[in-house]
């Protein structure tokens, strides 16, 4: 097995590390503007098209001014037999409220009032559970689906037809006009997931909910929670309290925790919150490796019946349940039955994920014992078995779902005399009628660095820029490199999943951390690594393969940067995407943001006073790196530090290149006003209204000084507004 591949496989030197750091649409009108076709027959939207991600199956952009919301616009949910449909109307009204300031009435009038948003869950069954149609004209908007889930997916498209500032958490001036368009849409795959590694890095409830909302916006419908690993056990099991009193006391790089886990009530709250976003939770209880947290909590899971020390390091392939004799097989089986019974009872979704990868020390017999015990416990609870594709080496229930994380190296061996074990495991699983979720690690692993400047994550799969995250097809994920001979038939592919591992969720991840100060809040890491790549994987899972075109995708995605900025998402501005700014809506940047370039953030040094020169340091997301943008009457912004309350200022009002950028008492003078513009290489520039020079950092080294310089297009002048 490839014990040096998936989660930090190049970290063999870390084996001894243990850090102890605290902490149905109408036909288009005659004037409709239809979607253009490329010479290759691929549907490519024109430059003026509504920029929807994932790309709908059918989209016709219409002429006309579109439909403008007012404070009196009703959200009318057509009565139906689906009790959740009304909830989608309430969700939409709440979604629109912060930016518009409107409290839109949610009604069920029949017939619907004119000039309204109509949500109709009584559409034809041919739409399926998630399909929808959407029609937006000057007289209103209608979303039609066959049930509440399809309405919810249509609402995610509707929000993308509004100005970018609709994602703001504070009131903006509008106007709030829905682009005129007709759309008919259904997903390619029923399973479209994202995995969050909460075992290595614990996500507080509020941050996990934030991530659920962000994923749901791109029609992700499955949340896979990696709940257990060597570095932590994150789910309370009432019958085995030591799993959280001991097993949850560590994270990668942290020890001494007392609340780094989800209680039964909290876990059920997460499940309910995900359900309200029409997202199914898949709990993963990993084994028989990745089990140090369990081995530290339950003595008789070890061969010597002695609990090991809790592990807070960064290595993999270091643990294994004791499965070498009948008594310990019984111990492990009893343990798994208790755990899986408890988790299954709290999880209404159909799946339990049983792990199964990275067990280099397990014999075939030991591995088979684990699989037999774990799958028996899951199926006894009526759950469909999921597992990493290695689970396919043993006997598994028919219609189990294997998750493929292999790569082009595996594909290169298909049909040769030296097929990798992973390829053989897939063959065995297919023979047992398994289905597959595709998560190729060289495309869909969100913890892989974008490039050499990425502050977080790993690069054992090489770099995974946005273009690579988009450039793959599930039907050839287990095929030869020429696309032929797929191991998994197309009808056995359940869907796709992006995986956000947290092996290296700290700044400076090319080396081991020296301090917990290198770890940003989990959401900072998650958003930087997820956006813009999760929307790419979401489009792979939702849109027809015939529509996939990176140039068009990047054009559409470029308009979403302003949405993420408005929402406060700490995204990575991929340099090959034509990012736009505010989409024509005033005050798009109002609110609190980070300013980062090359993984370094603009910050106020500790203890700084009036006149202190600003610098850049590792992006951690603290208040000293947070800045409040306030739009001025001329369209520029003042930028004030959250920690000090002082404004970004050009020293002495200088108009000379090289003048220091300092913090100073806010005056509103032109040397404290900044024009924000999208940069051609990605990100944004901040230009002084007085000097017309650009905020520039000297380098990407910690502590680099910040000055004003002539605009050069340098990466040191391109800032990600997170």
C-alpha positions as CSV (number, residue, x, y, z in Angstrom):
1,X,0.0,0.0,0.0
2,X,1.1,3.5,-0.6
3,X,1.8,4.6,2.9
4,X,3.8,7.6,1.6
5,X,1.2,9.1,-0.7
6,X,-2.2,10.5,0.4
7,X,-2.0,12.7,3.5
8,X,1.5,14.0,3.7
9,X,3.3,11.1,2.1
10,X,6.6,13.0,1.8
11,X,6.8,13.4,5.6
12,X,8.8,10.3,6.5
13,X,11.2,12.5,8.5
14,X,8.3,13.4,10.8
15,X,7.8,10.0,12.3
16,X,9.4,10.9,15.6
17,X,7.7,14.3,15.8
18,X,5.4,15.1,18.8
19,X,4.8,18.8,19.2
20,X,3.5,19.8,22.6
21,X,2.2,23.2,21.7
22,X,-0.6,24.6,23.8
23,X,-3.6,25.2,22.1
24,X,-40.8,23.6,-17.9
25,X,-39.5,26.8,-19.4
26,X,-41.3,29.1,-22.0
27,X,-39.6,29.5,-25.3
28,X,-37.2,32.4,-25.7
29,X,-38.6,35.6,-27.1
30,X,-37.6,36.8,-30.5
31,X,-35.1,39.1,-28.9
32,X,-33.4,36.5,-26.8
33,X,-29.6,36.3,-26.9
34,X,-28.9,32.6,-27.1
35,X,-25.8,30.8,-25.7
36,X,-23.0,30.8,-28.2
37,X,-21.4,27.6,-29.6
38,X,-17.6,27.2,-30.0
39,X,-16.2,25.7,-33.1
40,X,-15.8,22.4,-31.3
41,X,-19.5,22.3,-30.4
42,X,-18.9,23.0,-26.7
43,X,-21.4,25.4,-25.2
44,X,-19.6,28.6,-24.3
45,X,-21.4,31.6,-22.9
46,X,-20.7,34.9,-24.4
47,X,-18.9,37.6,-22.5
48,X,-22.2,39.3,-21.5
49,X,-23.8,36.0,-20.4
50,X,-25.0,35.5,-16.8
51,X,-22.0,34.0,-15.1
52,X,-23.4,30.9,-13.4
53,X,-21.2,28.2,-11.7
54,X,-21.7,25.3,-12.1
55,X,-22.6,25.8,-15.8
56,X,-26.3,25.0,-16.3
57,X,-27.4,22.3,-18.8
58,X,-29.2,24.9,-20.8
59,X,-28.9,28.7,-20.5
60,X,-30.4,31.4,-22.7
61,X,-29.5,35.0,-21.8
62,X,-32.3,37.4,-22.7
63,X,-32.5,41.0,-23.7
64,X,-34.2,43.5,-21.4
65,X,-33.5,45.1,-18.1
66,X,-34.2,42.1,-15.8
67,X,-36.3,42.1,-12.7
68,X,-35.5,44.5,-9.9
69,X,-36.3,43.6,-6.3
70,X,-38.0,46.1,-4.0
71,X,-38.8,46.0,-0.3
72,X,-42.3,44.8,-1.2
73,X,-41.3,42.0,-3.6
74,X,-43.0,38.8,-2.3
75,X,-41.3,35.4,-2.2
76,X,-44.3,33.2,-3.2
77,X,-44.0,29.5,-2.5
78,X,-46.6,27.6,-4.4
79,X,-48.4,25.2,-2.1
80,X,-47.4,21.5,-2.5
81,X,-47.2,18.3,-0.5
82,X,-43.5,19.0,0.3
83,X,-43.2,20.4,3.8
84,X,-39.7,21.6,3.1
85,X,-40.6,23.9,0.2
86,X,-41.8,26.7,2.4
87,X,-38.5,26.5,4.2
88,X,-36.7,27.3,0.9
89,X,-38.7,30.5,0.6
90,X,-37.8,31.5,4.2
91,X,-34.2,30.7,3.4
92,X,-34.2,32.9,0.3
93,X,-35.7,35.8,2.1
94,X,-33.1,35.5,4.9
95,X,-30.3,35.2,2.3
96,X,-31.3,38.5,0.6
97,X,-32.0,40.5,3.8
98,X,-28.5,41.5,5.0
99,X,-27.4,43.2,1.8
100,X,-30.7,44.6,0.6
101,X,-32.1,45.6,4.0
102,X,-35.4,44.2,2.9
103,X,-37.6,41.9,4.9
104,X,-39.3,40.2,1.9
105,X,-42.7,38.7,2.7
106,X,-42.9,34.9,2.2
107,X,-46.3,34.0,0.9
108,X,-48.3,31.2,-0.6
109,X,-50.8,33.1,-2.7
110,X,-52.6,31.3,-5.6
111,X,-52.2,32.7,-8.1
112,X,-49.0,34.4,-7.3
113,X,-48.9,38.2,-7.2
114,X,-47.3,40.0,-10.1
115,X,-43.8,41.3,-9.8
116,X,-42.8,38.5,-7.4
117,X,-40.3,35.7,-7.0
118,X,-42.2,32.4,-7.4
119,X,-40.9,29.1,-6.1
120,X,-42.9,26.3,-7.5
121,X,-42.2,22.8,-6.2
122,X,-44.9,21.1,-8.4
123,X,-42.8,20.7,-11.5
124,X,-42.6,17.5,-13.6
125,X,-40.9,14.4,-12.2
126,X,-38.6,14.5,-15.2
127,X,-36.7,17.2,-13.4
128,X,-35.6,14.7,-10.8
129,X,-34.9,15.5,-7.2
130,X,-32.4,18.3,-7.8
131,X,-33.3,19.6,-11.3
132,X,-35.0,23.0,-11.8
133,X,-36.0,25.6,-14.4
134,X,-35.6,29.3,-13.8
135,X,-37.1,32.1,-15.8
136,X,-36.2,35.8,-15.1
137,X,-37.9,38.6,-17.0
138,X,-38.8,42.2,-16.2
139,X,-42.1,41.0,-14.6
140,X,-40.6,38.5,-12.1
141,X,-38.6,35.4,-11.4
142,X,-40.0,31.8,-11.4
143,X,-38.0,28.8,-10.1
144,X,-39.8,25.4,-10.8
145,X,-38.7,22.1,-9.4
146,X,-40.0,18.7,-8.5
147,X,-39.7,19.2,-4.7
148,X,-37.9,21.4,-2.3
149,X,-34.4,20.2,-3.0
150,X,-34.6,21.3,-6.6
151,X,-35.9,24.7,-5.5
152,X,-32.9,25.0,-3.2
153,X,-30.5,24.3,-6.1
154,X,-32.4,26.8,-8.3
155,X,-32.1,29.5,-5.5
156,X,-28.3,29.1,-5.6
157,X,-28.4,30.0,-9.3
158,X,-30.8,32.9,-8.6
159,X,-28.4,34.5,-6.1
160,X,-25.7,34.4,-8.8
161,X,-28.0,36.4,-11.2
162,X,-28.0,39.3,-8.7
163,X,-25.2,41.8,-8.3
164,X,-22.1,40.5,-6.4
165,X,-22.8,42.8,-3.4
166,X,-25.9,40.6,-2.6
167,X,-23.4,38.4,-0.7
168,X,-22.6,41.2,1.7
169,X,-23.4,40.9,5.4
170,X,-24.2,44.6,5.6
171,X,-26.7,46.8,3.8
172,X,-25.6,48.0,0.3
173,X,-27.3,50.5,-1.9
174,X,-28.4,48.2,-4.8
175,X,-30.2,48.2,-7.1
176,X,-31.0,44.5,-6.9
177,X,-31.7,43.4,-10.4
178,X,-31.9,39.8,-11.5
179,X,-30.3,39.2,-14.9
180,X,-32.8,38.2,-17.5
181,X,-32.3,34.6,-18.4
182,X,-34.0,31.2,-19.0
183,X,-32.3,28.1,-17.5
184,X,-33.1,24.4,-17.4
185,X,-30.8,22.4,-15.3
186,X,-30.2,18.9,-13.7
187,X,-27.0,17.5,-12.2
188,X,-24.7,15.0,-13.9
189,X,-24.1,13.1,-10.7
190,X,-26.2,12.5,-7.7
191,X,-23.3,12.6,-5.2
192,X,-21.3,15.8,-5.1
193,X,-19.3,16.1,-1.9
194,X,-16.7,17.9,0.0
195,X,-14.7,16.3,2.8
196,X,-13.5,18.3,5.8
197,X,-10.7,16.9,8.0
198,X,-11.8,18.0,11.4
199,X,-9.6,15.3,13.1
200,X,-6.2,17.0,12.4
201,X,-7.7,20.5,12.8
202,X,-10.8,20.9,14.8
203,X,-13.4,23.3,13.3
204,X,-15.6,25.1,15.8
205,X,-19.3,24.8,15.1
206,X,-19.7,28.3,13.7
207,X,-16.8,27.8,11.2
208,X,-18.1,24.4,10.1
209,X,-21.6,25.9,9.5
210,X,-19.9,28.8,7.5
211,X,-18.2,26.2,5.3
212,X,-21.5,24.3,4.8
213,X,-23.1,27.5,3.5
214,X,-20.2,28.2,1.2
215,X,-20.2,24.7,-0.3
216,X,-24.0,24.7,-0.7
217,X,-23.8,27.8,-2.8
218,X,-22.1,25.7,-5.5
219,X,-24.7,22.9,-5.3
220,X,-22.5,20.6,-3.2
221,X,-24.9,18.1,-1.6
222,X,-22.7,15.9,0.7
223,X,-20.6,16.8,3.7
224,X,-18.0,14.1,4.5
225,X,-16.6,14.6,8.0
226,X,-13.3,12.9,8.7
227,X,-14.1,12.6,12.4
228,X,-11.3,10.4,13.7
229,X,-7.6,10.0,13.0
230,X,-4.2,9.7,14.8
231,X,-4.4,13.3,15.9
232,X,-7.9,13.4,17.4
233,X,-11.3,11.9,18.0
234,X,-14.0,14.5,17.3
235,X,-17.3,12.7,18.0
236,X,-18.7,11.9,21.5
237,X,-19.5,8.3,22.1
238,X,-21.5,8.1,25.4
239,X,-20.5,4.6,26.2
240,X,-16.8,5.4,25.8
241,X,-16.2,8.8,27.3
242,X,-12.4,8.4,27.2
243,X,-12.6,8.9,23.4
244,X,-13.2,12.6,24.0
245,X,-11.5,13.2,27.4
246,X,-8.3,11.7,26.0
247,X,-8.7,11.2,22.3
248,X,-9.9,14.7,21.6
249,X,-7.2,16.4,23.7
250,X,-4.8,16.7,20.7
251,X,-4.7,18.2,17.2
252,X,-1.8,18.3,14.8
253,X,0.5,20.7,16.6
254,X,-1.7,21.2,19.7
255,X,-2.1,19.4,23.0
256,X,-4.2,20.0,26.1
257,X,-7.6,20.5,24.6
258,X,-10.8,19.9,26.6
259,X,-13.5,20.7,24.1
260,X,-12.0,19.8,20.7
261,X,-14.9,17.5,19.8
262,X,-18.6,17.6,18.9
263,X,-21.0,16.5,21.6
264,X,-24.0,14.3,20.6
265,X,-26.2,17.4,20.6
266,X,-23.6,19.4,18.6
267,X,-23.2,16.7,16.0
268,X,-26.9,16.4,15.6
269,X,-27.0,20.2,15.2
270,X,-24.5,20.0,12.4
271,X,-26.5,17.2,10.7
272,X,-29.6,19.3,11.0
273,X,-27.9,22.4,9.7
274,X,-26.5,20.5,6.7
275,X,-30.0,19.1,6.0
276,X,-31.4,22.6,6.0
277,X,-29.0,23.2,3.1
278,X,-30.0,19.9,1.5
279,X,-26.7,18.4,2.3
280,X,-26.2,14.8,3.5
281,X,-23.6,14.2,6.3
282,X,-21.3,11.2,5.8
283,X,-19.4,10.4,9.1
284,X,-16.0,8.8,8.7
285,X,-14.7,6.5,11.5
286,X,-11.3,5.7,10.1
287,X,-9.6,2.3,10.6
288,X,-7.8,0.0,11.0
289,X,-5.0,2.6,10.6
290,X,-5.2,6.3,11.6
291,X,-6.3,5.1,15.0
292,X,-3.8,6.6,17.5
293,X,-6.5,8.7,19.2
294,X,-8.6,5.5,19.8
295,X,-5.5,3.6,20.9
296,X,-4.7,6.3,23.4
297,X,-8.3,6.2,24.7
298,X,-9.1,2.5,24.9
299,X,-6.3,0.2,26.3
300,X,-7.5,-3.1,25.0
301,X,-7.4,-2.0,21.4
302,X,-3.6,-2.3,21.8
303,X,-1.8,-5.7,21.7
304,X,-0.2,-5.1,25.2
305,X,-3.5,-3.7,26.6
306,X,-1.8,-0.5,27.4
307,X,-3.0,2.8,26.1
308,X,-0.5,4.8,24.0
309,X,0.3,8.5,24.5
310,X,-2.0,10.9,22.6
311,X,-0.4,12.0,19.4
312,X,-0.2,15.6,18.2
313,X,2.3,15.2,15.4
314,X,2.1,15.3,11.6
315,X,3.0,11.8,10.4
316,X,0.9,9.1,8.8
317,X,0.9,5.3,8.7
318,X,1.9,5.0,12.3
319,X,-1.0,3.1,13.9
320,X,-3.1,0.0,13.7
321,X,-5.7,-1.7,15.8
322,X,-4.5,-4.9,17.3
323,X,-6.0,-7.6,15.2
324,X,-3.3,-10.3,15.7
325,X,-5.3,-12.7,17.9
326,X,-8.9,-13.7,18.5
327,X,-9.3,-11.8,21.7
328,X,-8.2,-8.5,20.3
329,X,-10.2,-9.0,17.1
330,X,-13.2,-9.4,19.5
331,X,-12.1,-6.3,21.3
332,X,-11.9,-4.3,18.1
333,X,-15.2,-5.7,16.9
334,X,-17.0,-4.8,20.1
335,X,-15.5,-1.3,20.0
336,X,-16.5,-0.7,16.4
337,X,-20.1,-1.9,17.0
338,X,-20.5,0.5,19.9
339,X,-19.0,3.4,17.9
340,X,-20.8,2.8,14.6
341,X,-24.1,2.1,16.3
342,X,-23.9,5.4,18.1
343,X,-22.8,7.4,15.1
344,X,-25.3,5.7,12.8
345,X,-28.2,6.4,15.2
346,X,-27.3,10.2,15.1
347,X,-26.9,10.3,11.3
348,X,-30.1,10.0,9.2
349,X,-28.1,9.8,5.9
350,X,-27.6,6.5,4.2
351,X,-23.8,6.3,4.5
352,X,-21.1,5.4,7.1
353,X,-17.5,5.8,5.9
354,X,-15.1,3.2,7.3
355,X,-11.8,4.6,6.1
356,X,-9.5,1.7,5.2
357,X,-6.4,3.4,3.7
358,X,-2.7,3.5,4.9
359,X,-2.2,0.4,6.9
360,X,1.3,-0.7,5.9
361,X,1.7,-3.0,8.9
362,X,-1.6,-4.9,8.5
363,X,-1.5,-8.4,7.1
364,X,-4.3,-9.5,4.7
365,X,-5.9,-11.4,7.5
366,X,-5.8,-8.5,10.0
367,X,-7.2,-6.1,7.4
368,X,-10.0,-8.5,6.5
369,X,-10.9,-8.8,10.2
370,X,-11.3,-5.1,10.4
371,X,-13.4,-4.9,7.3
372,X,-15.6,-7.7,8.4
373,X,-16.3,-6.2,11.8
374,X,-16.8,-2.6,10.5
375,X,-19.0,-3.5,7.6
376,X,-21.1,-5.8,9.7
377,X,-21.7,-3.0,12.2
378,X,-22.6,-0.6,9.5
379,X,-25.0,-2.9,7.6
380,X,-26.7,-4.0,10.8
381,X,-27.7,-0.3,11.2
382,X,-29.0,-0.3,7.6
383,X,-26.2,1.9,6.4
384,X,-24.5,1.8,3.0
385,X,-20.8,1.1,3.5
386,X,-18.3,3.8,2.2
387,X,-14.6,3.5,2.3
388,X,-11.4,4.5,0.6
389,X,-10.7,2.3,-2.4
390,X,-8.3,0.2,-0.4
391,X,-11.3,-1.3,1.3
392,X,-11.9,-3.2,-2.0
393,X,-9.1,-5.6,-1.3
394,X,-11.4,-7.4,1.1
395,X,-14.9,-8.7,1.0
396,X,-17.4,-5.8,1.0
397,X,-21.2,-5.7,0.8
398,X,-22.6,-5.3,-2.7
399,X,-23.3,-1.7,-3.7
400,X,-20.8,-0.4,-1.2
401,X,-19.2,2.9,-2.3
402,X,-15.5,3.2,-2.7
403,X,-13.7,6.5,-2.8
404,X,-10.9,6.6,-5.3
405,X,-8.0,8.9,-4.5
406,X,-5.5,7.4,-6.9
407,X,-3.7,9.4,-9.6
408,X,-2.1,9.4,-13.0
409,X,0.7,7.1,-11.7
410,X,-1.8,4.4,-11.0
411,X,-3.6,4.9,-14.3
412,X,-0.3,4.6,-16.2
413,X,0.0,0.9,-14.9
414,X,-3.5,-0.2,-15.9
415,X,-3.3,-3.2,-18.2
416,X,0.5,-3.7,-17.6
417,X,2.3,-6.4,-15.8
418,X,3.1,-4.0,-12.9
419,X,-0.4,-2.7,-12.0
420,X,-0.3,-0.9,-8.6
421,X,-2.1,-2.5,-5.7
422,X,-4.6,0.4,-5.8
423,X,-5.6,-0.6,-9.4
424,X,-6.0,-4.2,-8.2
425,X,-8.1,-3.1,-5.3
426,X,-10.4,-1.2,-7.6
427,X,-10.7,-4.2,-9.9
428,X,-11.7,-6.3,-6.9
429,X,-14.2,-3.8,-5.7
430,X,-15.8,-3.6,-9.2
431,X,-16.2,-7.3,-9.2
432,X,-18.1,-7.0,-5.9
433,X,-20.5,-4.5,-7.5
434,X,-19.2,-1.5,-5.7
435,X,-19.9,2.0,-6.8
436,X,-17.3,4.8,-6.8
437,X,-17.0,8.4,-5.8
438,X,-14.1,10.0,-7.6
439,X,-11.6,12.1,-5.7
440,X,-8.3,11.9,-7.7
441,X,-5.7,13.3,-5.4
442,X,-3.9,15.0,-8.3
443,X,-7.0,17.0,-9.1
444,X,-9.5,17.0,-6.2
445,X,-7.3,17.3,-3.0
446,X,-7.8,20.8,-1.8
447,X,-4.8,20.6,0.6
448,X,-2.4,20.5,-2.3
449,X,-0.6,23.8,-2.8
450,X,-1.6,26.0,-5.8
451,X,2.0,26.9,-6.4
452,X,5.3,27.5,-4.6
453,X,4.0,30.6,-2.9
454,X,1.0,28.9,-1.2
455,X,1.5,29.3,2.5
456,X,-0.4,26.2,3.6
457,X,-0.8,22.6,2.6
458,X,1.4,20.0,0.9
459,X,2.7,19.2,-2.6
460,X,3.3,15.5,-2.7
461,X,1.0,15.4,-5.8
462,X,2.8,18.4,-7.2
463,X,1.0,21.7,-7.4
464,X,-2.7,21.7,-8.2
465,X,-3.6,25.1,-9.7
466,X,-7.2,25.9,-10.5
467,X,-6.8,24.7,-14.1
468,X,-5.7,21.2,-12.9
469,X,-8.6,21.1,-10.4
470,X,-10.9,21.6,-13.4
471,X,-9.2,19.5,-16.0
472,X,-10.5,16.0,-15.3
473,X,-13.4,13.7,-16.1
474,X,-14.8,11.1,-13.6
475,X,-15.4,8.6,-16.4
476,X,-11.6,8.5,-17.1
477,X,-10.4,8.8,-13.5
478,X,-9.7,5.1,-13.4
479,X,-8.8,4.7,-17.1
480,X,-5.5,4.4,-18.9
481,X,-3.7,7.7,-19.6
482,X,-5.2,7.7,-23.1
483,X,-8.7,7.6,-21.6
484,X,-9.5,4.0,-22.6
485,X,-10.0,0.9,-20.5
486,X,-11.7,2.4,-17.5
487,X,-11.7,0.1,-14.5
488,X,-15.0,1.5,-13.3
489,X,-18.0,1.5,-15.7
490,X,-19.7,4.8,-16.2
491,X,-22.9,3.6,-14.6
492,X,-21.0,2.6,-11.4
493,X,-19.8,6.2,-10.8
494,X,-21.9,7.7,-8.0
495,X,-20.2,11.1,-8.2
496,X,-17.3,13.3,-7.1
497,X,-15.8,14.7,-3.9
498,X,-13.2,17.3,-3.1
499,X,-11.1,16.5,0.0
500,X,-9.8,19.2,2.4
501,X,-7.2,17.5,4.5
502,X,-5.6,19.4,7.4
503,X,-2.2,17.8,7.7
504,X,-0.4,21.2,7.1
505,X,-3.0,23.8,8.0
506,X,-0.5,26.4,9.1
507,X,1.6,29.1,7.4
508,X,5.1,28.1,6.3
509,X,4.0,24.5,5.7
510,X,7.2,23.5,3.8
511,X,8.7,23.1,7.3
512,X,7.4,21.9,10.6
513,X,5.8,24.6,12.7
514,X,7.7,26.2,15.5
515,X,4.8,27.8,17.2
516,X,1.0,27.6,17.3
517,X,1.1,31.3,16.1
518,X,1.6,29.8,12.6
519,X,-1.9,28.3,12.7
520,X,-4.6,30.6,11.4
521,X,-8.2,30.0,12.4
522,X,-9.5,26.9,10.5
523,X,-11.8,28.9,8.3
524,X,-8.9,31.0,7.0
525,X,-7.0,27.9,5.9
526,X,-10.2,26.3,4.6
527,X,-11.3,29.2,2.5
528,X,-7.9,29.9,1.0
529,X,-7.4,26.3,-0.1
530,X,-11.1,25.7,-1.1
531,X,-11.8,28.8,-3.2
532,X,-11.6,28.8,-6.2
533,X,-11.0,25.1,-6.5
534,X,-14.2,23.7,-4.9
535,X,-16.4,25.4,-7.6
536,X,-14.2,23.7,-10.2
537,X,-14.9,20.3,-8.7
538,X,-18.6,21.2,-8.2
539,X,-18.8,22.0,-11.9
540,X,-17.2,18.6,-12.8
541,X,-19.9,16.9,-10.7
542,X,-22.9,19.0,-11.8
543,X,-22.5,20.1,-15.4
544,X,-22.5,18.0,-18.6
545,X,-19.1,17.0,-19.7
546,X,-19.8,18.6,-23.1
547,X,-19.9,22.0,-21.5
548,X,-16.5,21.8,-19.8
549,X,-14.2,24.5,-21.1
550,X,-11.7,26.1,-18.9
551,X,-11.5,29.4,-20.7
552,X,-15.3,29.9,-20.3
553,X,-15.2,28.5,-16.7
554,X,-12.5,31.0,-15.7
555,X,-14.4,33.9,-17.3
556,X,-17.6,32.9,-15.3
557,X,-15.7,32.3,-12.2
558,X,-13.9,35.6,-12.5
559,X,-17.1,37.4,-11.6
560,X,-17.4,35.4,-8.4
561,X,-14.3,37.0,-6.8
562,X,-16.4,40.1,-6.0
563,X,-19.0,37.9,-4.5
564,X,-16.5,36.2,-2.2
565,X,-15.0,39.5,-1.3
566,X,-18.5,40.8,-0.4
567,X,-19.1,37.7,1.7
568,X,-15.7,37.9,3.5
569,X,-14.4,34.7,2.0
570,X,-10.5,34.5,2.1
571,X,-10.1,33.2,-1.4
572,X,-6.9,32.7,-3.5
573,X,-7.0,34.9,-6.6
574,X,-5.7,32.4,-9.2
575,X,-3.5,34.4,-11.6
576,X,-5.0,33.0,-14.8
577,X,-8.6,34.0,-13.9
578,X,-9.9,37.4,-15.2
579,X,-11.2,38.6,-11.8
580,X,-13.6,41.5,-11.8
581,X,-14.2,43.9,-8.9
582,X,-17.6,45.0,-7.8
583,X,-19.6,44.1,-10.8
584,X,-20.8,47.7,-11.1
585,X,-22.4,47.7,-7.6
586,X,-21.1,50.4,-5.3
587,X,-19.4,49.7,-2.1
588,X,-18.6,46.1,-3.0
589,X,-15.6,46.0,-0.6
590,X,-17.3,47.7,2.4
591,X,-16.6,45.6,5.5
592,X,-13.8,43.8,7.2
593,X,-11.1,42.0,5.1
594,X,-7.6,40.7,5.0
595,X,-5.1,41.9,2.4
596,X,-2.7,39.3,1.3
597,X,-0.1,38.7,-1.4
598,X,2.0,35.6,-1.7
599,X,0.6,34.2,1.5
600,X,1.8,37.3,3.4
601,X,-0.8,39.7,4.9
602,X,-0.7,43.4,5.5
603,X,-0.5,44.0,9.2
604,X,0.1,46.4,12.0
605,X,3.2,45.4,14.0
606,X,2.6,44.5,17.7
607,X,2.6,47.6,19.9
608,X,2.5,49.9,16.9
609,X,1.5,53.5,17.4
610,X,0.6,56.5,15.2
611,X,3.1,56.7,12.4
612,X,4.3,53.1,12.4
613,X,5.2,51.8,9.0
614,X,3.0,48.8,8.0
615,X,4.5,45.5,7.0
616,X,3.5,42.1,5.6
617,X,3.8,38.8,7.6
618,X,2.4,35.3,7.4
619,X,-1.4,35.2,6.9
620,X,-2.9,34.2,10.3
621,X,-6.2,36.2,10.3
622,X,-5.8,38.0,13.6
623,X,-7.2,41.5,14.2
624,X,-3.8,43.1,13.4
625,X,-4.3,41.7,9.9
626,X,-7.9,42.7,9.5
627,X,-9.0,46.0,7.8
628,X,-12.3,47.8,7.7
629,X,-13.0,49.2,4.2
630,X,-15.4,52.1,4.1
631,X,-16.5,53.6,0.7
632,X,-16.1,57.3,0.3
633,X,-18.2,59.6,-1.9
634,X,-15.7,59.5,-4.7
635,X,-15.8,55.6,-4.8
636,X,-12.5,55.2,-3.1
637,X,-12.1,53.6,0.3
638,X,-10.6,54.4,3.7
639,X,-8.9,51.3,5.2
640,X,-8.7,51.1,9.0
641,X,-7.0,48.4,11.1
642,X,-9.4,46.5,13.3
643,X,-6.9,46.2,16.2
644,X,-5.6,49.8,16.3
645,X,-8.5,51.7,14.7
646,X,-6.0,53.8,12.7
647,X,-6.1,54.3,9.0
648,X,-3.8,53.3,6.2
649,X,-1.9,56.5,5.3
650,X,0.9,57.7,3.0
651,X,3.5,59.2,5.3
652,X,3.4,63.0,5.4
653,X,1.0,63.0,2.4
654,X,4.0,62.3,0.1
655,X,3.5,61.9,-3.6
656,X,7.0,60.3,-4.1
657,X,7.7,56.7,-4.9
658,X,9.1,54.9,-1.9
659,X,7.2,56.8,0.7
660,X,6.2,54.6,3.7
661,X,2.7,53.4,4.1
662,X,1.9,53.9,7.8
663,X,-1.1,53.9,10.2
664,X,-2.4,57.2,11.3
665,X,-5.5,58.7,13.0
666,X,-8.3,58.6,10.5
667,X,-8.8,62.0,8.8
668,X,-10.4,61.1,5.5
669,X,-7.8,63.1,3.6
670,X,-6.8,62.0,0.1
671,X,-3.6,60.4,1.4
672,X,-5.9,58.0,3.3
673,X,-8.1,57.2,0.4
674,X,-7.5,54.2,-1.8
675,X,-8.9,53.2,-5.2
676,X,-9.5,49.5,-5.4
677,X,-9.2,47.9,-8.9
678,X,-8.9,44.4,-10.3
679,X,-5.4,43.6,-11.4
680,X,-4.7,41.9,-14.7
681,X,-2.6,39.2,-13.0
682,X,-5.2,38.4,-10.4
683,X,-6.1,40.1,-7.1
684,X,-6.5,43.8,-6.7
685,X,-4.4,47.0,-6.5
686,X,-4.8,49.8,-4.0
687,X,-3.9,53.1,-5.4
688,X,-3.5,56.3,-3.4
689,X,-6.0,59.0,-4.5
690,X,-3.4,61.7,-3.7
691,X,-0.2,60.3,-5.3
692,X,-1.6,57.8,-7.8
693,X,1.0,55.3,-6.5
694,X,0.3,51.7,-5.5
695,X,0.6,50.0,-2.1
696,X,3.6,47.6,-2.5
697,X,5.4,45.2,-0.2
698,X,9.1,44.8,-0.5
699,X,9.1,41.0,-0.6
700,X,7.2,37.9,0.6
701,X,9.5,37.6,3.6
702,X,8.1,38.0,7.1
703,X,8.3,41.7,8.2
704,X,8.7,43.1,4.7
705,X,8.1,46.9,4.7
706,X,5.2,48.4,2.8
707,X,5.6,51.5,0.6
708,X,3.9,53.3,-2.3
709,X,5.4,52.6,-5.8
710,X,4.5,53.2,-9.4
711,X,2.1,50.5,-10.8
712,X,4.2,47.8,-12.4
713,X,2.0,44.7,-12.4
714,X,4.3,43.0,-9.9
715,X,2.8,40.3,-7.7
716,X,3.9,42.3,-4.8
717,X,1.3,44.9,-5.7
718,X,-1.6,42.4,-6.3
719,X,-3.6,41.9,-3.1
720,X,-6.2,39.2,-2.4
721,X,-9.0,40.9,-0.5
722,X,-10.2,38.2,1.7
